[in-house]
């Protein structure tokens, strides 16, 4: 018998119903531990064993974010868009640390990474490939053919306007985040920078994600593909 049920895009309410606060808190806590606390502790332990201004403790402190990325890839068994961004960030941090003349320049260069990301977001958005479209598709549909069909139909019906706007907002948000990180790099010690910048990154990213989910679902929920036969 033909399936005449229509597949609708999830609304904000439906998305909120499946939100697990404990899971979100655990995820944020793990991120702070791996990307903030562990690098901070390792940097403090290694710093006395190197000359003043050495970048090597900062380079070694990057092992924890890299380890977290590798473990995530092993667990999910796939390379995704978020992993690519994370790998770029880690590579950029290590390279700039090795090229810097001292640790203070290293953290300043490290904090500037967001300027390149925001520039890439802007360029891809202007040429018709807003990055948020691909990130949203990954989270909303994954490899599910039905959900992919729903997502593609809604985006086409919307003429790509929603994710173009969202990507431009992310450009502004990333620039704001990077400016805060650069200020921290200029005013704090390298060890304190490693820890405090994680709070800035997580706060800005969480706010951007919440806004993006609400904005995109509210605009796209009115579109739905024709009934599958």
Backbone as a ProteinNet text record, in pm:
[ID]
protein_1_A
[PRIMARY]
XXXXXXXXXXXXXXXXXXXXXXXXXXXXXXXXXXXXXXXXXXXXXXXXXXXXXXXXXXXXXXXXXXXXXXXXXXXXXXXXXXXXXXXXXXXXXXXXXXXXXXXXXXXXXXXXXXXXXXXXXXXXXXXXXXXXXXXXXXXXXXXXXXXXXXXXXXXXXXXXXXXXXXXXXXXXXXXXXXXXXXXXXXXXXXXXXXXXXXXXXXXXXXXXXXXXXXXXXXXXXXXXXXXXX
[TERTIARY]
86	0	89.4	51.3	132.6	130.2	244	254.5	219.3	107.2	60.6	90.9	164.2	194.2	299.2	274.2	368	473.2	598.6	709.1	733.2	705.5	721.7	855.3	910.8	1031.7	1001	1093.5	1068.1	1053.6	956.6	937.5	1024	1025.7	1103.3	1055.1	924.8	870.3	911.9	907.9	946.3	1093.3	1174.4	1317.4	1344.1	1272.8	1292.2	1249.8	1150.8	1102.8	1207.8	1299.7	1401.6	1532.2	1534	1655.4	1679.3	1800.4	1837.6	1935	1890.3	1979.1	2100.2	2082.9	2194.7	2300.8	2254.5	2349.4	2425.2	2355.1	2419.4	2521.4	2484.7	2577.2	2700.5	2678.9	2790.4	2882.3	2824	2902.6	2987	2924.4	2997.5	3108.2	3078	3177.5	3296.8	3269.9	3378.2	3463.7	3397.9	3472	3562.6	3510.7	3592.1	3709.7	3685	3791.8	3902.3	3861.2	3959	4027.5	3951.9	4006.5	4052.2	4016.3	4052.8	4134	4077.3	4142.4	4270	4261.3	4378.6	4494.3	4470.4	4580.9	4639	4551.7	4596.8	4689.1	4648.8	4728.1	4860.6	4856.3	4979.2	5075	5022	5106.9	5174.6	5098.7	5154.5	5263.2	5243.7	5341.5	5469.6	5456.7	5572.9	5646.8	5577.5	5637	5768.6	5780.2	5906.9	6024.7	5999	6106	6158.1	6105.7	6148.4	6188.3	6270.3	6309.4	6187.5	6200.9	6091.8	6059.7	5930.2	5886.1	5885.4	5923.1	5924.1	5781.8	5767.8	5635.2	5607.1	5706.4	5688.2	5578.8	5567.3	5453.9	5318.7	5307.8	5183.2	5157.8	5264.1	5250.2	5204.5	5269.3	5231.8	5090.4	5046.9	4911.6	4804.2	4841.7	4745	4714.6	4786.9	4765.3	4626.9	4573.6	4442.9	4329.1	4319.9	4216.8	4231.9	4357.9	4379.6	4333.1	4363	4319.2	4166.9	4103.1	3956.9	3896.4	3958.8	3909.5	3924.2	4040.7	4065.1	3967.5	3946.5	3853.1	3711	3674.5	3542.2	3525	3630.5	3624.3	3614	3687.3	3680.8	3540.7	3481.5	3349.4	3240.8	3247.1	3143.1	3174.8	3303.5	3347.6	3320	3328	3310.6	3377.2	3423.6	3478.7	3368	3334	3224.9	3275.3	3183.2	3217.1	3276.2	3219.6	3268.3	3409.4	3435.1	3568.9	3672.1	3633.8	3725.2	3762	3662.4	3689	3779	3753	3834.1	3977.5	3994.4	4128.6	4204.5	4134	4197.9	4242.3	4157.6	4190.2	4313.5	4317.4	4431.8	4558.9	4552.2	4669.7	4718.2	4624.5	4659.5	4728.2	4675.6	4734	4877	4900.2	5034.3	5132.4	5092	5181.2	5217.1	5116.7	5145.4	5232.4	5214.1	5298.3	5443.4	5463.9	5600.6	5666.7	5587.4	5643.5	5666.5	5596.2	5606.8	5743.4	5788.2	5919	5916.8	5800	5786.7	5642.4	5617.5	5485.7	5377	5409.8	5307.9	5260.7	5354.6	5314.2	5238.2	5275.6	5208.8	5061.3	5028	4886.9	4810.2	4876.7	4808.8	4776.5	4873.9	4847.4	4740.7	4747.7	4649.7	4508.5	4494.7	4362.5	4306.7	4392	4347.5	4286.7	4285.1	4236.4	4094.1	4011.2	3872.9	3858.8	3958	3951.2	3954.9	4035.5	4041.2	3911.6	3856.9	3732.3	3617.7	3607.7	3499.2	3514.7	3639.7	3662	3618.5	3649.1	3607.7	3456.2	3390.9	3244.3	3186.2	3243.1	3191.3	3206.9	3324	3349.2	3255	3242.7	3156.4	3009.3	2970.8	2832.4	2806.1	2899.6	2882.4	2879.7	2945.8	2945.1	2833.2	2743.1	2624.6	2635.4	2733.9	2749.9	2764	2657	2666	2701.2	2807.4	2851.7	2747.3	2662.2	2562.5	2465	2443.9	2357.5	2410.9	2541.2	2600.4	2610	2636.2	2637.6	2497.4	2397.5	2259	2212.6	2248.5	2209.1	2268.6	2394.7	2459.7	2385.5	2345.3	2277.4	2131	2065.1	1921.5	1891.4	1979.5	1947.2	2045.8	2172.9	2272	2272.9	2262	2257.1	2117.5	2017.2	1879.2	1824	1789.6	1745	1615.5	1524.3	1398.3	1423.4	1503.6	1533.3	1616.6	1705.8	1781.6	1688.8	1588	1491.2	1412.3	1369.6	1295.6	1380.3	1505.8	1594.5	1619.5	1649.9	1679.2	1558.5	1440.1	1317.9	1293.2	1305.6	1280.1	1380.7	1507.1	1610.2	1586.9	1547.3	1520.4	1397.9	1293.9	1172.9	1200.6	1291.3	1329	1429.6	1479.4	1579.9	1710.7	1738.5	1864.5	1878.2	1768.9	1779.5	1809.3	1746.1	1761.3	1906.5	1971.8	2108.7	2209.5	2172.5	2257	2257.3	2138.2	2128.1	2199.9	2175.6	2238.1	2390	2443.2	2588	2647.5	2576.3	2624.4	2623.8	2524.1	2521.4	2639.5	2672.1	2787.8	2917.6	2926.3	3045.3	3064.2	2957.1	2963.8	2996.2	2930.6	2953.9	3097.6	3154	3292.4	3389.3	3361.4	3446.6	3442.6	3324.2	3310.5	3386.8	3369.1	3437.6	3589.2	3637.7	3781.9	3837.7	3762	3806.6	3820.6	3725	3735.3	3857.4	3879.6	3995.4	4126.9	4132	4253.6	4279.4	4173.3	4187.5	4240.4	4187.6	4236.2	4383.1	4420.8	4559.4	4655.2	4607.4	4692.4	4701.1	4606	4600.5	4626.5	4613.2	4630.4	4760.6	4802.7	4915.9	4872.4	4966.5	4928.9	4847.4	4882.9	4809.8	4665.3	4645.3	4509.4	4430.4	4501.7	4434.8	4378.7	4456.8	4412.1	4282.3	4267.5	4148.4	4031.1	4055.2	3945.1	3886.6	3969.3	3917.5	3812.9	3820.5	3720.6	3582.3	3575.7	3446.2	3387.6	3473.3	3426.9	3377.2	3456.5	3419.9	3290	3277	3156.9	3033.8	3047.3	2933	2885	2977.6	2939.4	2882.8	2948.1	2901.1	2763.5	2740.2	2609.9	2500.1	2527.7	2428.7	2400.9	2504.8	2485.7	2406.9	2435.9	2363.5	2216.6	2187.3	2047.4	1972.7	2034	1968.7	1947.4	2046.8	2036.8	1925.3	1914.6	1809	1672.5	1654.5	1523.8	1491.6	1589.4	1568.4	1537.9	1619.2	1602	1477	1448.2	1329.6	1202.5	1202.7	1084	1058.7	1165.2	1149.4	1120.6	1177.1	1167	1054.4	994.4	892.1	766.9	750.9	633.2	648.7	771.7	794.9	798.9	738.7	745.7	737.5	804.7	801.9	665.6	632.3	507.6	505.8	387.7	373.1	442.4	517.4	583.4	481.1	493.1	395.6	457
-118.9	0	123.7	221.9	341.9	419.3	478.4	560.5	703	754.1	887	989.2	949.9	1043.1	1143.2	1271.3	1375.7	1391.8	1413.9	1431.7	1581.4	1634.4	1776.3	1803	1922.9	1963.9	1985.6	1953.4	1972.1	2118.9	2149.8	2286.2	2312.5	2439.4	2474.2	2396	2381.7	2307.9	2162.7	2101.1	1960.9	1943.6	2038.7	2030.3	2045.2	2134.8	2154.2	2035.2	1958.8	1843.5	1736.4	1729.8	1626.6	1675.7	1801	1857.2	1798	1751.8	1690.6	1782.8	1856.7	1950.8	1882.1	1762.4	1692.4	1657.7	1616.6	1585.2	1710.7	1823.8	1948.9	1992.6	1983.6	2021.3	1931.8	1801.7	1707.6	1738.9	1773.8	1805.3	1931.2	2034.3	2158.1	2132	2052.1	2019.4	1944.9	1850.6	1776.3	1868.9	1962.6	2056.3	2145.8	2195.4	2278.5	2200	2073.1	1990.2	1965.3	1922.9	1885	2007.2	2112.8	2227.5	2341.8	2338.1	2446.2	2403.9	2317.9	2280.8	2199.8	2096.3	2011.2	2087.8	2168.5	2248.3	2345.6	2404.6	2498	2428	2311	2236.6	2192.7	2138.5	2092.5	2209.6	2322.5	2440	2481.1	2483.3	2520.5	2422	2294.3	2192.6	2205.8	2231	2234.7	2368.1	2476.6	2609.6	2624.3	2575.8	2594	2520.4	2424	2343.4	2400.9	2515.6	2577.9	2723.2	2781.2	2921.8	3013.4	3129.3	3227.2	3264.2	3264.5	3299.7	3185.3	3065.1	2950.8	2914.5	2876.7	2840.6	2691.8	2613.6	2468.7	2422.4	2480.1	2438.6	2463.1	2571.7	2600.7	2497.7	2455.9	2354	2222.4	2181.1	2055.5	2061.1	2179.6	2193.7	2166.5	2174.5	2148.6	2000.8	1914.5	1771.1	1729.6	1800.7	1761.5	1789.4	1908.9	1927.6	1829.2	1799.7	1703.8	1564.9	1524.9	1394.7	1386.3	1495	1496.8	1482	1546.5	1534.7	1392.6	1330.5	1193.2	1095.7	1109.1	1019.5	1038	1163.5	1188.5	1123.6	1128.9	1066.6	914.8	857.8	712.7	671.9	752.6	719.4	730.3	835.7	854.8	784.9	746.4	676.8	756.3	889.1	970.6	1106.7	1165.7	1300.3	1396.1	1489.7	1580.2	1723.7	1813.8	1953.4	2015.7	1982.8	2037.2	1987.2	1860.3	1804.3	1874.7	1909.2	1979.7	2115.8	2188.3	2317.6	2301.4	2197.4	2172.9	2139.4	2058.6	2021.6	2143.7	2231.7	2355	2440.3	2452.6	2533.7	2479.1	2346.1	2285	2304.6	2281.3	2297.8	2442.4	2535.8	2677.9	2713.8	2662.3	2691.9	2640.2	2518.5	2460.1	2535	2562.1	2629	2769.3	2846.8	2982.1	2981	2881.4	2872.1	2845.4	2759.4	2726.9	2843.5	2923.6	3034.6	3159	3170.2	3290.4	3298.7	3421.3	3441	3419	3437.4	3411.1	3374.7	3333.7	3280.4	3386.7	3511.7	3616.8	3642.7	3642.5	3653.1	3528.8	3413.6	3288.8	3291.7	3337.1	3339	3446.5	3555.5	3658.1	3607.3	3537.5	3478.5	3370.3	3292.3	3185.6	3243.1	3356.8	3416.4	3477.5	3496.3	3560.4	3462.1	3334.4	3230.5	3258.6	3317.3	3344.3	3442.6	3530.9	3624.3	3549.2	3443.2	3362.8	3285.5	3230.1	3154	3244.4	3362.7	3454.6	3499.9	3519.6	3557.8	3445.7	3321.2	3206.6	3195	3212.9	3209.9	3316.8	3436.6	3546.8	3516.8	3469.5	3441.6	3333.5	3222	3113.9	3156.2	3242.8	3292.1	3380	3466.5	3558.1	3486.6	3370.1	3296.6	3191.3	3196.1	3110.4	2977.9	2961.7	2837.9	2868.7	2919.9	2956.1	2835.6	2842.2	2726.3	2672.7	2759.6	2713.8	2615.6	2626.3	2528.7	2386.9	2369.1	2236	2185.8	2277.7	2239	2199.2	2280	2250.1	2119.3	2094.9	1971	1849.9	1862.7	1752.4	1717	1819.6	1793.5	1755.2	1815.3	1792.2	1662.4	1621.7	1507.3	1392.6	1422.9	1316.4	1241.8	1108.4	1025.9	971.1	1022.4	976.7	1033.3	947.9	998.7	1079.1	1040.4	1113.9	1253.5	1262.3	1393	1478.8	1415.3	1490.2	1549.8	1471.6	1519.6	1637.2	1626.6	1734.4	1861.7	1843.5	1958.4	2026.4	1947.7	2001.9	2074.4	2016.6	2077.8	2212	2216.7	2340.3	2448.5	2410.6	2508.2	2563.2	2477	2522.2	2612.5	2575.9	2658	2795.4	2798.5	2924.1	3003.7	2943.5	3003.9	3034	2957.7	2971	3094.3	3171.9	3298.5	3277.4	3175.1	3153.2	3128.7	3038.8	3004.1	3110	3192.1	3306.4	3407.6	3438.4	3530.7	3473.8	3345.1	3281.5	3284.1	3257.8	3256.8	3396	3499.7	3636.1	3671.6	3624.4	3647.7	3577.5	3456.7	3386.1	3460.4	3523.6	3603.7	3712.3	3782.4	3888.6	3828.4	3716.1	3652.2	3604.6	3545.7	3497.8	3614.4	3724.3	3842.8	3897.3	3900.4	3946.8	3854.3	3724.4	3625	3638.7	3654.3	3665.1	3792.6	3900.8	4026	4012.7	3942.9	3918.4	3833.2	3728.1	3641.2	3716.3	3803.1	3880.6	3975.3	4033.8	4119.6	4040.1	3918.4	3832.4	3796.6	3767.5	3730.9	3845.1	3968	4084.6	4123.9	4078.7	4125.4	4017.5	3889	3781.1	3705.6	3630.2	3539.9	3426.8	3363	3254.7	3144	3105.2	2998.4	3038.9	3160.4	3207.5	3228.1	3265	3278.1	3144.2	3037.1	2904.7	2865.1	2902.8	2865.3	2958.1	3089.1	3185.5	3190.1	3166	3174.4	3066.6	2953.9	2848.6	2892.7	2972.5	3023.9	3119.7	3202.1	3292.8	3213	3115	3037.2	2961.5	2895.2	2815.4	2905.5	3018.1	3109	3162.6	3213.4	3270.4	3162.4	3045.4	2939	2886.5	2870.1	2822.4	2922.3	3050.7	3153.5	3154	3139.8	3136.3	3013.5	2899	2776.3	2787.4	2835.7	2849.9	2943.6	3058.1	3152.4	3089.7	3018.6	2959.7	2856.2	2771.6	2669.2	2734.8	2833.9	2901.1	2975.9	3048.4	3128.7	3041.1	2939	2855.6	2769	2712.7	2627.2	2709.6	2832.3	2917.7	2956.5	2980.4	3021.3	2904.6	2786	2674.1	2576.6	2588.5	2489.7	2501	2614	2629.3	2553.7	2509.6	2434.1	2285	2206.7	2062.8	2000	1888	1825.6	1763.3	1738.4	1670.4	1530.9	1478.8	1348	1239.7	1154.2	1042.2	936.6	878.7	777.8	639.8
0	0	0	-80.7	-91.8	37.1	70.5	190.8	153.5	204.4	169.2	276.6	382.8	489.6	443.8	470.4	433	541.6	500.6	594.6	610.5	727.2	750.4	817.3	791.5	859.6	1007.1	1097.1	1238.5	1272.9	1354.9	1399.6	1520.3	1565.2	1683	1803.3	1816	1928.9	1928.4	1807.9	1798.8	1827.5	1776.7	1804.3	1952.3	2018.1	2160.8	2241.6	2191.5	2266.8	2277.8	2177.7	2180.1	2241.1	2286.6	2344.3	2482.3	2504.1	2631	2704.1	2807.3	2877.3	2937.8	2993.7	3055.6	2952.3	2834.4	2727	2684.3	2674.5	2634.5	2738.9	2866.8	2974.3	2973	2953.4	2948.3	2829.9	2715.3	2596.9	2618.3	2677.2	2705.1	2806.6	2909.1	3010.8	2951.9	2863.4	2798.8	2712.5	2643.9	2560.2	2644.5	2756	2844.9	2900.8	2934.7	2991	2888.5	2767	2664.5	2604.3	2578.2	2505.8	2595.1	2722.1	2811.7	2931.9	3016.9	3142.1	3117.2	3034.5	3010	2945.5	2839.5	2786.1	2888.8	2969.7	3073.9	3173.3	3221.4	3319	3258.1	3135.4	3071.1	3047.4	3005.6	2984	3114.1	3224.3	3354.2	3398	3369.3	3409	3327.1	3196.6	3108.4	3110.9	3140.4	3130.7	3208.1	3332.5	3405.8	3344.4	3257.5	3199.8	3067.9	3025.6	2901.1	2927.4	2841.2	2859.4	2853.8	2916.6	2912.4	2768	2736.8	2602.3	2503.4	2546.2	2454.9	2412.3	2283.9	2232.4	2247.3	2286.7	2289.1	2385.9	2507.6	2593.3	2526.8	2449.3	2378.4	2269.1	2200.1	2095.7	2157.4	2265.9	2330.4	2387.6	2429.3	2485.2	2380.7	2250.7	2143	2126.4	2198	2181.2	2229.8	2330.4	2383.5	2285.1	2223.6	2120.4	2004.4	1965.4	1856.8	1897.5	2021.4	2071.1	2075.4	2118.2	2122	1984.1	1883.6	1746.1	1694.6	1719.1	1671.1	1735	1865.2	1933.8	1881.4	1850.2	1794.2	1657.9	1575	1443.2	1454.3	1551.8	1572.4	1617.2	1703.8	1756.5	1650	1566.5	1464.9	1333.5	1314.6	1194	1065.5	1077	957.8	979.4	869.5	873.6	832.5	919.4	887.9	876.6	845.6	823.1	949.1	1064.9	1191.1	1217.8	1187.5	1208.6	1120.7	999.1	909.4	967.8	1019.9	1082.7	1204.6	1284.4	1403.4	1365.6	1260.7	1216.4	1165.4	1093.7	1047.6	1165.5	1266.6	1384.4	1455.6	1474.9	1543.2	1461.6	1330.4	1244.7	1246.5	1240.6	1243	1374.3	1485.5	1616.1	1626.7	1579	1588	1497.5	1374.5	1279.4	1327.5	1371.8	1418.2	1543	1629.2	1748.2	1710.6	1611	1569.5	1495.8	1425.7	1349.2	1433.7	1546	1628.6	1696.1	1717.7	1780	1930.2	1993.5	2136.6	2166.5	2289.4	2323.8	2318.4	2346.2	2342.8	2199.4	2105.1	1965.4	1920.6	1976.5	1940	1976.5	2098.6	2138.6	2062.4	2026.4	1947.5	1807.5	1746.7	1615.9	1625.5	1731.9	1753.3	1762.7	1829.7	1848.5	1721.1	1619.3	1494.9	1396.4	1431	1338.8	1288.5	1374.5	1336.9	1222	1203.3	1090.9	958.1	950.8	828.2	808.3	917.9	907.7	862.1	922.7	885.1	739.9	695.2	555.6	461	498.5	416.6	413.2	530.2	535.3	443.2	447.7	366.6	217.7	178.6	36.4	-15.7	57.9	12.4	10.5	102.6	102.8	-17.9	-50.3	-162.8	-297	-306.3	-433.7	-438.2	-339.2	-344.3	-273.4	-186.7	-110.9	38.5	100.4	242.4	329.7	407.7	486.8	583	637.5	734.7	670.4	539.9	471.6	489.6	473.9	480.2	624.6	716	857.3	901.9	864.9	903.1	840.4	714.5	647.9	718.5	763.1	832.5	960.9	1037.6	1163.9	1143.1	1044.8	1026.6	954	862.3	776.6	788.1	808.5	811.7	679.3	686.8	565.7	538.2	608.2	590.7	458.9	360.8	230.6	237.5	326.9	339.5	394.2	498.8	557.7	462.8	387.2	287.8	182.2	141.6	43.8	99.8	224.6	288.5	294.9	337.6	353.8	220.1	116.2	-15.5	-73.4	-54.8	-105.5	-38.1	94.5	168.7	130.9	118.8	83.9	-56.6	-149.3	-285.9	-290.4	-216.9	-214.4	-153.4	-59.2	6	-77.7	-186.4	-274.7	-200.4	-95.4	-23.9	62.4	76.3	149.3	298.1	357.2	501.8	539.6	468.5	506.1	461.7	362.8	328.9	442.5	494.2	608.3	729.5	757.8	874.5	863.4	745.3	726.7	747.6	703.3	724.1	872.5	945	1089.7	1155.8	1108.6	1162.3	1132.1	1017	986.1	1091.4	1122.8	1224.4	1360.7	1394.4	1523.9	1540	1435	1441.8	1454.6	1385.5	1398.7	1540.5	1600.6	1739	1833.8	1816.5	1899.3	1886.7	1764.3	1741.9	1803	1795.2	1855.6	2006.4	2069.9	2213.5	2246.3	2167.7	2191.4	2172.5	2073.4	2051	2168	2222.7	2340.4	2459.6	2477.8	2586.2	2565.8	2440.8	2411.8	2441.6	2424.6	2446.8	2593.8	2676	2814.6	2918.7	2882.9	2979.1	2954.8	3054.3	3035.1	2941.1	2872.5	2779.8	2845.9	2968.3	3035.7	3062.4	3113	3141	3012.1	2904.9	2775.2	2729.2	2741.7	2698.9	2767.2	2893.7	2968.6	2940	2945.6	2933.8	2793.1	2692.2	2556.1	2528.3	2600.1	2580.8	2624.9	2731.3	2776	2672.4	2612.9	2507.8	2388.3	2343.2	2225.1	2244.7	2360.1	2384.9	2396.6	2466.7	2483.4	2349.6	2268.1	2138.3	2046.7	2042.8	1953.6	1993.6	2123.2	2169.6	2134	2154.7	2119.8	1968.8	1888.4	1743.5	1699.8	1761.1	1724.9	1762.1	1884.2	1927.8	1834	1802.2	1711.2	1574.2	1523.1	1389.7	1382.2	1485.1	1487.7	1488.5	1573.9	1582.5	1454.2	1402.3	1281.5	1160.9	1137.6	1018.9	1026.6	1144.4	1154.5	1139.7	1193.4	1180.8	1035.4	959.6	820.3	726.7	756.8	664.1	694.6	813.4	849.5	763.4	694	606.8	475.2	447.3	324.5	355.5	269.5	283.8	144.8	125.5	-6.7	-34.3	-158.5	-189.6	-131.2	-106.4	-42	-122.9	-50.1	-117.6	-151.9	-271	-313.5	-304.9
[MASK]
+++++++++++++++++++++++++++++++++++++++++++++++++++++++++++++++++++++++++++++++++++++++++++++++++++++++++++++++++++++++++++++++++++++++++++++++++++++++++++++++++++++++++++++++++++++++++++++++++++++++++++++++++++++++++++++++++++++

